[in-house]
Amino acid sequence: MKRIFENILTFIIITLIVLVIAVVIYIGLDIGGIIEVPDRVSLVKILNLDKKIVQATNTINEYKERKKSEKVFVNTNAEAVFDGVDYINKVYEGFDSLDNSKVENVAPNVVTHNKFYYSQLDSYGKKIYDKLESNTENMKDGLFKVDYKYDFDDLLHTENGSTVLDNAYKHGVCAYFLENPDLFYLNINKLCITTKKTILPIFTSYQVSIGAEEGSYLQSGYIDKVQINNTKSTLDSIKAQIVDACKDKTDYDKVKIVHDYLVDTIEYEQNDDNNTYNIYGALVNKKAVCEGYSRAFKYILDDLGIATVLVYGEAINTNGERESHTWNYVYLKDNWYAVDVTWDDPILRKGTMTDEIKYSYFLKGSDEFFVDHVESYQIAEGTNFKYPELCKTNY
């Protein structure tokens, strides 16, 4: 009888120890926020031990889409005249005010196809970019949140960690849009980074995600994945026809074929339609501003395996005024050259297009191109991307 009593007592003691250990583990997991516990049995909730702070910041709201700097030509007989000024000599009033100092803002001339801006990101910016890229398909619904979970937890526990993350977000998202012109359906200004800060008795944690602060981050006019995929199929079909025309051609000829196609088919139109800034406006509607021209140029050349980057800056219009503008740099024969498809498709007051006009800004070196173009390294507020260093002479 005594032995039975001892066995029962031992069993009770062991059971109590196990229960105590389980409860301690349970409380630890609850307080630590490691497991989701129903509010009615959560010690954290019962004792009101937790505090959650959600911070949402749209750090790309200063991203500026570039409109076309209007270029007007008067073509009389065989001589091209630029607004009454001799075009060949390029005597443009006001160009001396342009500053193209590139000493501290030149990126290494290392060609990583479609990853030129990505290569300039720090490890945190690359993590932002990589997760966005891997979720490109999911983001077509406009509501999907790209969840980084605790990827930046260690960073946000350091001094100035939030500043570093904010900088990484700006550069990572901008690089993602710069290098993927087929993201015509996303509105970069509607994206924001959200940091969820959870303060608990034993530690503080940070969870990060990217999505829309409210509503959808799709461009107006786009509603779902089906519509976007159908539109993308149309664009890919147009691109395939152009790429097919480049079969067995030299890289120079490929660039020229794409350039000529865009010049011959796109009509400049500046209106409230967001598509004028993207490849849909350029290739389907055949109406675009400079950003639409430039993104279409890159979209096709990317498929041809020719390194091409978007460049943002300012140029001098026919009135001698500086305006925001977008163009491209292309890598051929171990050098970078400038191509401004938009300005090779000017508004003609009279006469017809000549080759002299059509190739005025085709594969130009810095000595000639920077007469009326100036780079801007700040694509969005707080960003500082570098551009390839152009060859000094024309191709």
N, C-alpha and C positions, 0 to 999 in steps of 0.2 A: 504493500500500500504506500509505503514511504517512497519507494522508487517511482511509482506511478505519479505521485505528487511532485517529485523532483523533475520528472520528465515534462509534466504539464507546465511547471514553473519555468523550466528552461525554454520550452516552446513559446510561452508568453513573452519572456524576456527577449528572445531572438526576434519574435514578431514585432515587438515594440521598437527594437533597434532598427529593424528594416523600415518600419513605418516612419520613424524619426528621420532616418537617412533619406527616404523618399520625399518626405515633406520638406526637408532642408534643400534637397536638389530641386524640388518643384518651386519652392520660394525663390531660390537662386535664379532659376530659369525665368521665372515670372518677373522678378525685379530687374534681371539683366536684359529683359526684352527679347530673349532668345526664342521663346515660344509664345504663341498667341493663346491667351487664357481668357475664358469668358469673364465679363466684368463682375458677375455675381460671386465668383470664387477667386477673383484676383486680389491678392494682398495689396498689390500696387494701387489698384482702383479703390479698394475698401479704405485704405489709409491715405489715399490721395497723394501717393509718393511720386507719381510721374508728372512730367511737364513737357509738352511737345510744342515746338515752334516751327512753323512752316514759312519759309522765305522764298518768294518767287521773284525773279528778276529777269526782265527781257533785255539782254545786253546787246542785241543786234538791232535795236530800233533806230540807230543812226545810219544803217546801211543805205547807201544812196544808189538807186538804179540810174544808169547814165542814159540820157537822151542824146539824140544825134546833134552834133555841132554842124549846123547847116552849111553846106558847101555849094556855092552857086557859080556855074561857069557860063561864060558867053563864048560861043565858038563861031568865029567868023572866018570863013574859008578854011585855010590850012593852019591858021594861027590860033592857039588857045589863049584866051584872055581871062584872067581872074578878076572879076569885078573892076575892070578898067586898069588893072595893074599887070605888067608883063609877067605871065605865069612862069615862064622858063627861068627867068632870073630870080624868081621868088623874092621880090621886094615887098615884103608885107609889113605894114605899119604896126608897131607894137610888139613884134616878135622878140626884140632885144630884152623885154622884161621877163622872158621865160627863164627859169632857173632849173637846169638839169644836172645839178651836181650829183654824181652817183658814187662818190668815194666810199660813203658809209652805208650805202643801200644797194649793193650789188650782191646777188646770190651767186654761189659757186656755179660755174657752167657745167654742172654734172647733170646729165639728162636721165631722169627717171620718168619714163613715159607715164603721163597722166598723174604723176605724183610730185610735181615740182614744188607745189606749196606744202604738201604733206611733209616733205623732207625738211621743211623749216620749223615744224612744230616741235615743242618739247614733249617729253614722255606723256604728260597729262593731256596735251592737245591731241596727240596721236590716239590716246585712249578714247577721247571724245569722238574723234573722227571714225575710228575703227568700229565702234559700237553703232554709230549712225549708219555706216556703210553696210554693216551686217544686218541691219533692220530696215533697209531701204524698201523692201517689199511690204513689210508690216506697216510702214508709215504712209502707204498709199490710201489708207482709210481716213487719215487726217486726225485721228483721235488717239492712236497708239502712243503710249509713253515709253520712251527708251529708258530702261531702268538700269542704272549703274550700281544699284544696291550700295554696298559699303566700299566700293572701289577707291573712293577719295577720302575715306574715314581718317586714315593716318595723316594725309595732307591737311585736312581741316582741323586737326588737333595741334598743328604747328602755328607759330606766329606768322601772320600775313597769309595763312593758307587760303582764306576765302578770296583774297586778291589774286593769288596765283591761279586758283581755279577759275575765277572770272576771266582772267586773261587767256587761259587755256580754252575756255568755252568760246570766246570771241574768235580766236584764231582757228580752232578746230572746226567750228561750224562754217566760217567763211571759206576755209580751204575746201571743205566738203562741197560747197556750192560752186566754187571756182573751178574745181576739177571734174565736176559732173554736170555738164550742160543739159543732160536728159532729165534733170529734176525740175522741169518746167512747171510741175503741178504743185510744188511746195512754196509757201511764202515764208521766207527767212525771218521777216519781221514779226511773224506770229508765234515763232518758237521762243521758249524761255527755259531757263534752267531752274529747277526747284531743289532746294536743299531742305531736307526734313531733319531738324535737330531734336533729338530725344535726350532729355536730362533725367537720369535715374539716380537713386541714392549712391550707387557704387561706380557708375561711370556715365559718360555722355557719348552718344553715337550720332553719326551723320549718314544719311542716305540721300543720294542724288539721282535725279531723273530729268529728262528733257521731253517737253511736249508743249501743248498749248496751255496758257494760263486759263483760258476759257474758250469754249467752242472748238472749231477746227483750225488747223494750220495749213489747210489746202488753199491754193489760189482761188479767188472767186470764179465760179463757173465750173469747178470740178467738185464732184460730190462723192465718188466712191472708187474703189479699186477697179471695177469692171470698166467704167468709163475711161479711167486713166490708161489701163492696159490696151484698150481699143485705140485710143489716141496714139499711144506709143507704137503700136503696130503700124499705124499709118505713117508715122515719122520714120520708123525703121525701113519701111518699104521704099520711101523716097530716098533715104540715105543709101540703100542697097543699089539703087539704079545709078546713083552718082559714083559709088565705089566701083561698080561694074565697068563704068566708062573709063576708070583709071587703071584697068587691068593691063599689066605688062608695060606700064609707063614708068618713067624715072620719077624720083621724088619731086623734082622741080616741076615736071609736067603735072603730077598729081595736085600739087598746091595750086598751080595755075588753073587747072580744070575746075577745082572747087571754087576758087576765087571768081572765075568767070561765070560759073553757074549762079552764084549768089548775086553778082552785079547785074546779070541779065534778067533775073527772075524776081528780085525783091523790089518793092516800091516803098520808099520812105513814107511813113505815116506816124505822126505823133498825136495820140489821142488817149482816152482814159482806159483803153483796153490793155490789161496787163500782158497779154500775149505778144504785144509789140516788143517786149523786152526779152522774149525767149525764143526757142527753136520752133515752137508751133506757129508763132506769128510769122517767122521768117520762111519756113519751109512749106507750111500748109496754107496759111492766109496770104502769104507772099507780101506781107506788110510788116515793117519792123523799124525800130530805131537802132542806134549803134550797138547797144548791148545784144539785141536780137541777131544782128549781122555777125557779131563776134562769137556769140555762143554757137550759132549754126556752123560757122567756120571750124571751130574746135570740135564740135560734135562729129563732123564728117572726117576731119583729119585724124582724130583719135582712132577711128575705125581703120584708117589706112596706115596706122602705126607711125605717124609723123608727129613728133613732139611739138605741142602747141600750147601756149598759155594765154589766158585772158589778162589784159593790162588795163588798169584804170588810171585816168589822169585828166588833163585839160588840154584843149586845143584852141587855136584862134579861128573864129568864124569869119565870114565875109565882111562883117562890120568891125573887125579888129578887136572883138570881145572874147575874153576867155570863157569857155564853157566846159562843163563836165563831158567827158568823152570816154569811149572804150575802143580798144583795138587788140591786135594779137602780135605775139612774137612766135616765130617758127624756127625750128632747128634744122638746118641743112648743111651738109658737108662740114661738120664740126664748128659751126658758127650759128649765132642767133641773128635773125633779121626781122624787121618790123613789116607788118601787113595791116593796112587800114582799109578793109573792104568797103566800109561805109563811105569814106571819102573818095574811093575809086568809083563810086556810084553817085556822082553829084547831080544836083538839080540843074538841068540845062535851060538857060533862058531862051536860047535859040541855037540852031545848028544841030549837028549830030555828034554822037560820042566818037572820039578818036582813041587810038591806042595810047597816044601821049597822055590823054586824060585818064583813061581806064587803068593805066598802070603807074599813075603818079605816086602811089603809096604802096607799091608792091615790092616786097623783099628789099627794103631800104636799110641802109646802115645808119648809125647814130649821127654822123656828120650832116646828113641831109634831113633825116626824119625829125631830129630834135630842133629843127628850125622853127617848127610850128606845133610841136607836141611836147608836153611835159608830164612825166610820170607822177603819180600820187601813191605813196606807200601806205596811206591810211584808207583802206577800202571801207572800213567801218570805224566808228569812234573807238580809239584805243588800240587799233591793230597797226602793225608795222611790218608788212610783208616786203620782201625784197624781190626784185625782178632780175632776169638774166641780163648779162652785159652784152649789148649789141656789138656786132662787128662794126668797125668805124665806116667801112666802105659798103656800097651797095653790092648785092649779089652779082 
